[in-house]
Amino acid sequence: MSNKIFASLKSIGAYAPKKILSNKDLEKMVDTSDEWIVQRTGIKERRIALDDELTSDLGVKASKLAIKRAGLKTRDIDAVICATLTPDFLCMPATACIIASKLGIKNVLAFDVSAACSGFIYILYLAKSLIESGVHKNILIVGAEKLSSVLDYTDRSTCILFGDGAGAAIIGTTENKKEAILDIQISADGDYAHLLMTPRSRATYPKDEKILQYLQMAGNEVFKVAVKTLTNDVVEILSKNNMRSSQIDHFIPHQANLRIISAVREKLDFPIEKTVLTVHKYGNTSAASIPMAMNEAYEDKKIKRGDLLLLDAFGGGFTWGSSLIYFGGE
């Protein structure tokens, strides 16, 4: 009998645009201050893509790094899945198709997933399923966002929070469970959809001449639900796998707001030393947030092969998810 095949996180890569938008810059644009932003969010700066730099361009740069680190060639990739809420095109083609084309990857499965800030965990779930079904061997997953394209820079409640960037990973195979994606759980509740949304579609509101053009968020309401949901989700996945928080090597939460991260971390007793934080540098980059944070820890040589990672995310939809992963990269 052949050995069981598990899905494995083989590599990670990320890209952040060069342009930095600091809190001091925002002070000149809206009624806010560096002190207020840091106190409320923990964010000090965020990256902004150039006008002609598309979501797919960010994704391609992160993908090239992930492919290289996995020791693969583009011809080895047999599927491309992209999570984004800021696609190159409103409905079609999928940004995954554009990323695949720009990488020279042809005749493979390619599609997008829209799950907002939980997007990376959603596509991780799909890649794990496809790998363990035996249908695919090397899947490129990408979380990429150009959130600056849907922000109102006169609305201080949203423009201070978000930035642009991309993260990518290769999901491959392993027979070693200690190098595998151990478990993933994802969920959603559309009853909260009105609390966090991007521009409305003319297909939904064909006669409304006042189509909402920018991302809108009810911050306080989102905060309350996020903390409760993220905490419960982590408790559940740890319990389901008979694990304690002390067994986790790296807690990598969605980088939305330092206050949310701190509330969840403290409730679950994750020490700050084990918590990966990049929100101060990049702000909230939605689907790119977790892979960008993971890449930062990897490049700082904090993550090594066999380390147990706990990922946790919450986003518009509402969507949420968590994952336990043994890092399978070099």
VORO-801378 format. One record per residue (C-alpha): y, z negated, x; residue in three letters. Coordinates in Angstrom, 3 decimals, m for minus. Example, Ala and Ser with C-alpha at 12.3 -4.5 7.8 and 13.67 -1.06 7.14 Angstrom:
residues 2
<pt <m4.500; m7.800; 12.300>; ALA>
<pt <m1.060; m7.140; 13.670>; SER>
//
This chain:
residues 330
<pt <0.000; 0.000; 0.000>; MET>
<pt <3.442; 0.950; 1.335>; SER>
<pt <6.019; m1.714; 2.030>; ASN>
<pt <8.731; m2.278; m0.555>; LYS>
<pt <12.023; m0.523; 0.137>; ILE>
<pt <15.242; m2.510; m0.285>; PHE>
<pt <18.831; m1.307; m0.352>; ALA>
<pt <20.836; m2.375; 2.698>; SER>
<pt <24.537; m2.473; 3.567>; LEU>
<pt <24.372; m0.503; 6.813>; LYS>
<pt <28.039; m0.251; 7.722>; SER>
<pt <31.585; m0.900; 6.632>; ILE>
<pt <34.857; 0.908; 7.311>; GLY>
<pt <38.426; 0.753; 6.038>; ALA>
<pt <41.817; 2.366; 6.285>; TYR>
<pt <45.285; 0.960; 5.609>; ALA>
<pt <48.337; 3.248; 5.495>; PRO>
<pt <50.834; 2.772; 8.314>; LYS>
<pt <53.894; 2.067; 6.160>; LYS>
<pt <54.463; m1.656; 5.553>; ILE>
<pt <56.373; m2.923; 2.524>; LEU>
<pt <57.360; m6.513; 3.293>; SER>
<pt <58.650; m9.206; 0.984>; ASN>
<pt <62.017; m8.820; 2.685>; LYS>
<pt <61.994; m5.153; 1.684>; ASP>
<pt <61.240; m6.117; m1.919>; LEU>
<pt <64.173; m8.541; m1.931>; GLU>
<pt <66.406; m5.455; m1.729>; LYS>
<pt <64.609; m3.771; m4.645>; MET>
<pt <64.067; m6.484; m7.275>; VAL>
<pt <65.248; m10.004; m8.084>; ASP>
<pt <62.781; m11.919; m5.919>; THR>
<pt <62.471; m13.649; m2.557>; SER>
<pt <59.985; m13.910; 0.261>; ASP>
<pt <59.567; m17.619; m0.427>; GLU>
<pt <58.878; m17.075; m4.139>; TRP>
<pt <56.302; m14.323; m3.507>; ILE>
<pt <54.429; m16.287; m0.826>; VAL>
<pt <54.396; m19.445; m2.937>; GLN>
<pt <53.127; m17.652; m6.053>; ARG>
<pt <50.723; m15.164; m4.475>; THR>
<pt <50.208; m15.749; m0.754>; GLY>
<pt <51.238; m12.139; m0.116>; ILE>
<pt <53.597; m11.405; 2.778>; LYS>
<pt <53.324; m7.623; 3.002>; GLU>
<pt <51.385; m4.659; 1.667>; ARG>
<pt <50.727; m1.076; 2.817>; ARG>
<pt <52.139; 1.973; 1.049>; ILE>
<pt <50.749; 5.495; 1.336>; ALA>
<pt <53.005; 8.451; 2.081>; LEU>
<pt <54.058; 10.636; m0.844>; ASP>
<pt <51.684; 13.400; 0.227>; ASP>
<pt <48.850; 10.991; 1.096>; GLU>
<pt <46.323; 10.957; m1.763>; LEU>
<pt <43.729; 8.401; m2.787>; THR>
<pt <41.067; 10.779; m1.478>; SER>
<pt <42.815; 10.966; 1.917>; ASP>
<pt <42.642; 7.188; 2.240>; LEU>
<pt <38.992; 7.264; 1.191>; GLY>
<pt <38.114; 9.972; 3.710>; VAL>
<pt <39.518; 7.972; 6.632>; LYS>
<pt <37.573; 4.863; 5.636>; ALA>
<pt <34.443; 6.943; 5.041>; SER>
<pt <34.496; 8.582; 8.465>; LYS>
<pt <34.489; 5.157; 10.077>; LEU>
<pt <31.655; 3.873; 7.887>; ALA>
<pt <29.534; 6.970; 8.558>; ILE>
<pt <30.108; 6.713; 12.303>; LYS>
<pt <29.236; 3.018; 12.391>; ARG>
<pt <26.022; 3.686; 10.483>; ALA>
<pt <24.992; 6.164; 13.175>; GLY>
<pt <24.817; 8.983; 10.648>; LEU>
<pt <26.166; 12.516; 10.257>; LYS>
<pt <27.750; 13.791; 7.060>; THR>
<pt <24.620; 15.881; 6.473>; ARG>
<pt <22.644; 12.646; 6.128>; ASP>
<pt <24.653; 11.509; 3.083>; ILE>
<pt <22.908; 12.308; m0.204>; ASP>
<pt <25.356; 10.765; m2.689>; ALA>
<pt <29.040; 9.832; m2.846>; VAL>
<pt <30.360; 7.278; m5.353>; ILE>
<pt <34.029; 6.334; m5.541>; CYS>
<pt <35.608; 3.403; m7.367>; ALA>
<pt <39.281; 3.906; m8.148>; THR>
<pt <41.866; 3.366; m10.863>; LEU>
<pt <44.282; 5.775; m9.150>; THR>
<pt <42.297; 9.035; m8.895>; PRO>
<pt <43.765; 12.195; m7.406>; ASP>
<pt <43.454; 13.832; m10.831>; PHE>
<pt <43.806; 12.139; m14.213>; LEU>
<pt <40.431; 13.182; m15.617>; CYS>
<pt <38.775; 15.721; m13.338>; MET>
<pt <37.649; 16.525; m10.751>; PRO>
<pt <36.348; 13.159; m9.640>; ALA>
<pt <37.930; 11.732; m6.501>; THR>
<pt <34.373; 11.364; m5.129>; ALA>
<pt <34.053; 15.158; m5.294>; CYS>
<pt <37.303; 15.584; m3.377>; ILE>
<pt <36.247; 13.033; m0.761>; ILE>
<pt <32.883; 14.771; m0.350>; ALA>
<pt <34.613; 18.141; 0.031>; SER>
<pt <37.060; 16.866; 2.632>; LYS>
<pt <34.145; 15.371; 4.584>; LEU>
<pt <32.150; 18.605; 4.370>; GLY>
<pt <29.426; 17.002; 2.231>; ILE>
<pt <28.052; 19.583; m0.212>; LYS>
<pt <25.429; 19.796; m2.935>; ASN>
<pt <25.031; 16.053; m3.456>; VAL>
<pt <25.588; 13.642; m6.334>; LEU>
<pt <29.287; 12.686; m6.507>; ALA>
<pt <31.134; 10.781; m9.218>; PHE>
<pt <33.780; 8.125; m9.894>; ASP>
<pt <33.593; 4.698; m11.494>; VAL>
<pt <36.553; 3.061; m13.220>; SER>
<pt <36.130; m0.721; m13.124>; ALA>
<pt <39.497; m1.692; m11.610>; ALA>
<pt <39.308; m4.533; m9.073>; CYS>
<pt <35.565; m4.984; m9.670>; SER>
<pt <34.953; m1.351; m8.801>; GLY>
<pt <33.378; m1.895; m5.393>; PHE>
<pt <30.775; m4.305; m6.774>; ILE>
<pt <30.041; m1.873; m9.619>; TYR>
<pt <29.351; 1.013; m7.230>; ILE>
<pt <27.384; m1.304; m4.960>; LEU>
<pt <25.179; m2.064; m7.973>; TYR>
<pt <24.683; 1.643; m8.676>; LEU>
<pt <23.925; 2.467; m5.035>; ALA>
<pt <21.368; m0.346; m4.827>; LYS>
<pt <19.634; 0.978; m7.940>; SER>
<pt <19.560; 4.563; m6.670>; LEU>
<pt <18.241; 3.549; m3.254>; ILE>
<pt <15.530; 1.273; m4.604>; GLU>
<pt <14.437; 3.917; m7.115>; SER>
<pt <13.427; 6.028; m4.121>; GLY>
<pt <15.672; 8.924; m5.146>; VAL>
<pt <18.305; 8.491; m2.409>; HIS>
<pt <18.327; 7.349; 1.222>; LYS>
<pt <21.950; 7.195; 2.388>; ASN>
<pt <24.749; 6.677; m0.134>; ILE>
<pt <28.440; 6.622; 0.722>; LEU>
<pt <30.377; 4.248; m1.531>; ILE>
<pt <34.166; 4.201; m1.440>; VAL>
<pt <36.798; 1.945; m2.980>; GLY>
<pt <40.152; 3.697; m2.635>; ALA>
<pt <43.519; 3.097; m4.259>; GLU>
<pt <47.067; 4.419; m4.198>; LYS>
<pt <48.457; 1.740; m6.490>; LEU>
<pt <52.013; 2.506; m5.449>; SER>
<pt <51.695; 5.606; m7.644>; SER>
<pt <51.384; 3.537; m10.848>; VAL>
<pt <53.834; 0.734; m10.072>; LEU>
<pt <57.297; 0.165; m11.498>; ASP>
<pt <59.369; m1.017; m8.541>; TYR>
<pt <61.913; m2.584; m10.909>; THR>
<pt <59.234; m4.892; m12.394>; ASP>
<pt <58.901; m7.872; m10.097>; ARG>
<pt <55.877; m9.218; m11.994>; SER>
<pt <53.709; m6.327; m10.756>; THR>
<pt <55.320; m4.501; m7.832>; CYS>
<pt <55.048; m7.535; m5.545>; ILE>
<pt <51.295; m7.776; m5.987>; LEU>
<pt <49.749; m4.429; m5.153>; PHE>
<pt <49.253; m2.188; m2.142>; GLY>
<pt <47.393; 0.933; m1.053>; ASP>
<pt <44.240; 1.276; 1.034>; GLY>
<pt <40.571; 2.182; 1.141>; ALA>
<pt <37.238; 0.740; 2.152>; GLY>
<pt <33.867; 2.448; 2.474>; ALA>
<pt <30.270; 1.538; 3.158>; ALA>
<pt <26.922; 3.196; 3.732>; ILE>
<pt <24.062; 1.891; 1.607>; ILE>
<pt <20.712; 2.785; 3.152>; GLY>
<pt <17.149; 1.511; 3.205>; THR>
<pt <15.307; m1.363; 4.830>; THR>
<pt <11.917; m3.043; 4.565>; GLU>
<pt <13.376; m6.338; 5.779>; ASN>
<pt <14.605; m8.498; 2.903>; LYS>
<pt <16.790; m10.447; 5.349>; LYS>
<pt <18.833; m7.261; 5.854>; GLU>
<pt <18.961; m6.321; 2.176>; ALA>
<pt <21.321; m6.479; m0.753>; ILE>
<pt <19.733; m9.518; m2.340>; LEU>
<pt <21.280; m9.519; m5.806>; ASP>
<pt <24.198; m8.124; m7.816>; ILE>
<pt <25.426; m9.048; m11.253>; GLN>
<pt <28.195; m7.260; m13.135>; ILE>
<pt <29.692; m7.612; m16.582>; SER>
<pt <32.679; m6.783; m18.777>; ALA>
<pt <34.578; m7.819; m21.905>; ASP>
<pt <36.860; m5.216; m23.443>; GLY>
<pt <38.488; m7.750; m25.765>; ASP>
<pt <40.881; m8.519; m22.909>; TYR>
<pt <41.782; m4.888; m22.165>; ALA>
<pt <45.389; m5.281; m23.330>; HIS>
<pt <46.149; m7.917; m20.679>; LEU>
<pt <45.853; m5.552; m17.709>; LEU>
<pt <46.204; m1.786; m17.953>; MET>
<pt <47.503; 1.306; m16.197>; THR>
<pt <49.388; 4.197; m17.902>; PRO>
<pt <48.107; 5.108; m21.341>; ARG>
<pt <46.600; 8.542; m21.887>; SER>
<pt <48.177; 11.198; m24.111>; ARG>
<pt <44.651; 11.751; m25.417>; ALA>
<pt <44.848; 8.233; m26.875>; THR>
<pt <48.502; 8.318; m27.920>; TYR>
<pt <49.213; 12.044; m28.565>; PRO>
<pt <52.340; 11.477; m30.682>; LYS>
<pt <53.832; 8.617; m28.698>; ASP>
<pt <56.786; 9.934; m26.726>; GLU>
<pt <57.146; 6.559; m24.982>; LYS>
<pt <53.888; 6.734; m23.079>; ILE>
<pt <53.598; 3.750; m20.763>; LEU>
<pt <54.072; 5.081; m17.254>; GLN>
<pt <53.220; 2.081; m15.137>; TYR>
<pt <50.668; m0.650; m14.590>; LEU>
<pt <51.233; m3.591; m16.916>; GLN>
<pt <49.831; m7.098; m16.617>; MET>
<pt <50.099; m10.409; m18.445>; ALA>
<pt <49.909; m12.443; m15.253>; GLY>
<pt <49.426; m15.979; m16.534>; ASN>
<pt <46.712; m14.998; m19.014>; GLU>
<pt <44.846; m12.955; m16.406>; VAL>
<pt <45.042; m15.840; m13.922>; PHE>
<pt <43.461; m18.331; m16.331>; LYS>
<pt <40.567; m16.085; m17.328>; VAL>
<pt <39.984; m14.917; m13.745>; ALA>
<pt <39.544; m18.399; m12.267>; VAL>
<pt <37.152; m19.522; m14.995>; LYS>
<pt <35.123; m16.287; m14.994>; THR>
<pt <34.839; m15.969; m11.212>; LEU>
<pt <33.764; m19.593; m10.834>; THR>
<pt <31.098; m19.318; m13.529>; ASN>
<pt <29.835; m16.028; m12.114>; ASP>
<pt <29.354; m17.446; m8.615>; VAL>
<pt <27.611; m20.545; m9.970>; VAL>
<pt <25.263; m18.278; m11.915>; GLU>
<pt <24.303; m15.941; m9.074>; ILE>
<pt <23.732; m18.826; m6.658>; LEU>
<pt <21.607; m20.669; m9.212>; SER>
<pt <19.611; m17.551; m10.053>; LYS>
<pt <18.733; m17.137; m6.376>; ASN>
<pt <18.116; m20.846; m5.726>; ASN>
<pt <20.947; m21.007; m3.220>; MET>
<pt <23.716; m23.451; m2.404>; ARG>
<pt <27.247; m22.592; m1.352>; SER>
<pt <26.504; m24.129; 2.066>; SER>
<pt <24.022; m21.311; 2.767>; GLN>
<pt <26.715; m18.624; 2.525>; ILE>
<pt <28.023; m17.398; 5.884>; ASP>
<pt <31.016; m15.515; 4.489>; HIS>
<pt <32.700; m15.756; 1.082>; PHE>
<pt <34.551; m12.465; 0.508>; ILE>
<pt <36.486; m12.617; m2.757>; PRO>
<pt <38.672; m9.956; m4.296>; HIS>
<pt <42.067; m10.313; m2.640>; GLN>
<pt <44.296; m10.513; m5.714>; ALA>
<pt <46.187; m13.752; m5.321>; ASN>
<pt <45.773; m16.633; m2.900>; LEU>
<pt <46.097; m19.149; m5.740>; ARG>
<pt <43.122; m17.600; m7.566>; ILE>
<pt <41.047; m17.485; m4.370>; ILE>
<pt <41.925; m21.089; m3.527>; SER>
<pt <41.103; m22.331; m7.030>; ALA>
<pt <37.684; m20.656; m6.993>; VAL>
<pt <36.962; m21.680; m3.392>; ARG>
<pt <37.765; m25.323; m4.040>; GLU>
<pt <35.783; m25.505; m7.286>; LYS>
<pt <32.730; m24.100; m5.492>; LEU>
<pt <33.205; m26.013; m2.233>; ASP>
<pt <33.554; m23.014; 0.085>; PHE>
<pt <35.323; m24.130; 3.281>; PRO>
<pt <38.356; m22.119; 4.302>; ILE>
<pt <36.592; m21.241; 7.572>; GLU>
<pt <33.969; m19.275; 5.627>; LYS>
<pt <36.453; m17.567; 3.307>; THR>
<pt <37.705; m14.120; 4.311>; VAL>
<pt <41.425; m13.743; 3.547>; LEU>
<pt <43.498; m10.574; 3.865>; THR>
<pt <45.701; m10.866; 0.772>; VAL>
<pt <48.670; m11.867; 2.955>; HIS>
<pt <48.471; m8.549; 4.843>; LYS>
<pt <47.508; m6.019; 2.183>; TYR>
<pt <48.194; m7.567; m1.220>; GLY>
<pt <45.900; m6.549; m4.058>; ASN>
<pt <44.294; m3.180; m3.295>; THR>
<pt <41.994; m3.276; m6.337>; SER>
<pt <38.659; m1.505; m5.671>; ALA>
<pt <39.502; m1.278; m1.969>; ALA>
<pt <40.123; m5.008; m1.663>; SER>
<pt <36.643; m6.344; m0.901>; ILE>
<pt <35.559; m3.622; 1.561>; PRO>
<pt <38.905; m3.865; 3.371>; MET>
<pt <38.466; m7.620; 3.701>; ALA>
<pt <34.873; m7.208; 4.833>; MET>
<pt <35.952; m4.644; 7.420>; ASN>
<pt <38.606; m7.021; 8.749>; GLU>
<pt <36.005; m9.757; 9.263>; ALA>
<pt <33.616; m7.246; 10.849>; TYR>
<pt <36.231; m5.962; 13.287>; GLU>
<pt <37.121; m9.555; 14.161>; ASP>
<pt <33.418; m9.949; 15.083>; LYS>
<pt <32.925; m12.657; 12.476>; LYS>
<pt <30.235; m10.765; 10.543>; ILE>
<pt <26.968; m10.030; 12.338>; LYS>
<pt <23.611; m8.586; 11.358>; ARG>
<pt <21.683; m10.838; 8.993>; GLY>
<pt <24.704; m12.867; 7.858>; ASP>
<pt <24.684; m13.776; 4.169>; LEU>
<pt <27.772; m12.542; 2.322>; LEU>
<pt <28.939; m13.538; m1.133>; LEU>
<pt <31.237; m11.010; m2.835>; LEU>
<pt <33.154; m11.879; m5.988>; ASP>
<pt <35.621; m9.779; m8.010>; ALA>
<pt <37.523; m9.692; m11.282>; PHE>
<pt <39.615; m6.874; m12.710>; GLY>
<pt <41.074; m4.990; m15.636>; GLY>
<pt <38.734; m4.242; m18.476>; GLY>
<pt <38.102; m7.134; m18.090>; PHE>
<pt <35.341; m6.477; m15.560>; THR>
<pt <33.786; m8.841; m13.060>; TRP>
<pt <30.875; m9.128; m10.684>; GLY>
<pt <29.339; m10.872; m7.705>; SER>
<pt <26.808; m10.020; m5.042>; SER>
<pt <24.662; m11.720; m2.417>; LEU>
<pt <24.143; m9.485; 0.603>; ILE>
<pt <22.501; m9.840; 3.981>; TYR>
<pt <24.552; m7.638; 6.286>; PHE>
<pt <22.300; m4.890; 7.614>; GLY>
<pt <24.706; m3.251; 10.044>; GLY>
<pt <24.978; m3.473; 13.799>; GLU>
//
